[in-house]
Amino acid sequence: KATVSVLNWNGDPTPRGPRRAMAHTIVMYQPTKSLASRTFSDYETLNEAMDGLCTMFQVRLAQERPKDSNITYDIADLFKFLDSFEDLSALQYNPVKRGYEPFGLSVIKNKLYNHLKAMNEG
């Protein structure tokens, strides 16, 4: 998981590459009902955040199936995993507004779908 302390992020609003794909993104999640399970992951880009969610799921699959050397899944499995979270949301830096914009599970799923689609096409 690619994490960087928010306090160390330089806050540079200058976009690099595609404006929205390069935006600093914080994913906040609560995997269980316990408030103590609340945490966040901090990413330099939206693409890294989407990769981080996939990695989180792949780690869970590997833990659930330690004897399987080849684990495959589709996007429906990934979405089911995300739906299992008690709470999941994100903040994405908007350099034009010089602030963060929040989005919830449905937008995360949409962005994740588009990210994976672009990876398959590229």
matplotlib code that plots the C-alpha trace (Angstrom):
import matplotlib.pyplot as plt

x = [0.0, 1.5, 1.1, 2.5, 1.9, -0.5, 1.7, 4.6, 2.7, 3.9, 0.4, 1.6, -1.6, 0.2, -1.4, 0.9, -0.5, -4.2, -5.6, -8.0, -5.9, -2.9, -4.8, -3.7, -6.3, -7.1, -9.1, -10.9, -12.4, -13.9, -13.8, -15.9, -18.5, -15.8, -14.9, -11.3, -11.1, -11.3, -8.2, -7.1, -4.6, -2.9, -1.9, -0.1, -2.6, -6.1, -4.6, -2.4, -5.5, -7.4, -4.4, -4.4, -8.0, -7.2, -4.2, -6.2, -8.6, -5.9, -4.3, -7.7, -8.0, -4.5, -5.4, -8.6, -7.0, -3.4, -3.1, -4.1, -1.1, -3.3, -6.3, -8.5, -11.4, -13.6, -14.8, -18.0, -15.9, -14.0, -17.2, -18.6, -15.5, -15.9, -19.6, -18.6, -17.0, -18.9, -17.8, -15.7, -15.1, -12.4, -11.1, -9.5, -7.5, -8.9, -6.1, -8.6, -10.5, -7.4, -9.2, -10.5, -13.7, -15.4, -16.9, -18.5, -18.8, -20.7, -18.1, -15.2, -16.7, -17.1, -13.5, -12.2, -14.1, -12.7, -9.2, -9.3, -10.8, -8.0, -5.4, -6.9, -7.0, -3.5]
y = [0.0, 3.3, 5.7, 9.1, 11.3, 14.1, 16.4, 15.7, 16.3, 19.5, 20.6, 21.6, 22.5, 22.2, 19.3, 16.8, 14.8, 14.3, 16.7, 14.4, 11.2, 12.9, 14.4, 13.6, 11.1, 10.0, 6.8, 6.5, 3.2, 1.3, -2.5, -3.6, -2.2, -1.4, 2.3, 1.2, -0.2, 3.3, 4.1, 5.8, 5.4, 8.4, 8.3, 10.7, 10.0, 8.7, 5.8, 4.8, 4.9, 2.6, 0.3, 0.4, -0.8, -3.7, -4.6, -4.6, -7.0, -9.2, -9.4, -10.5, -13.2, -14.5, -14.7, -16.5, -18.9, -19.5, -22.8, -21.4, -20.3, -18.7, -16.7, -15.0, -12.7, -10.3, -6.8, -8.1, -9.8, -6.6, -4.6, -7.2, -6.7, -3.0, -3.3, -5.4, -2.3, -0.6, 2.7, 3.7, 7.2, 9.3, 12.8, 13.9, 17.1, 19.6, 22.0, 24.4, 24.8, 24.3, 21.9, 18.4, 17.0, 14.1, 11.1, 7.9, 4.3, 4.6, 7.1, 5.0, 2.0, 4.1, 5.4, 1.9, 0.5, 3.2, 2.7, -1.0, -0.6, 1.9, -0.6, -3.3, -1.1, 0.3]
z = [0.0, -1.0, 1.9, 2.5, 5.5, 4.8, 6.8, 4.5, 1.3, -0.3, -1.4, -4.9, -6.8, -10.2, -12.1, -13.8, -16.7, -16.8, -14.2, -12.3, -12.6, -11.0, -8.0, -4.5, -3.1, 0.4, 0.8, 4.2, 5.2, 8.1, 7.3, 10.3, 12.7, 15.2, 15.2, 16.0, 12.5, 10.9, 8.9, 5.7, 2.9, 1.3, -2.4, -4.7, -7.5, -8.1, -10.1, -7.1, -4.9, -7.3, -7.4, -3.6, -3.4, -5.7, -3.7, -0.5, -2.1, -3.4, 0.0, 1.5, -1.2, -0.5, 3.2, 2.6, 0.1, 1.3, -0.6, -4.0, -6.1, -8.8, -7.7, -10.3, -9.7, -11.7, -11.0, -9.4, -6.7, -6.1, -5.8, -3.4, -1.2, -1.3, -0.4, 2.7, 4.3, 7.0, 5.4, 2.4, 1.0, -0.5, -0.9, -4.1, -4.4, -7.0, -8.0, -9.6, -6.3, -4.3, -2.0, -1.6, -3.0, -1.3, -3.0, -1.8, -2.7, -6.0, -7.3, -6.1, -8.0, -11.1, -10.9, -10.2, -13.2, -15.5, -14.1, -14.7, -18.2, -19.1, -17.9, -20.0, -23.1, -22.6]

ax = plt.figure().add_subplot(projection="3d")
ax.plot(x, y, z, "-o")
ax.set_aspect("equal")
plt.show()
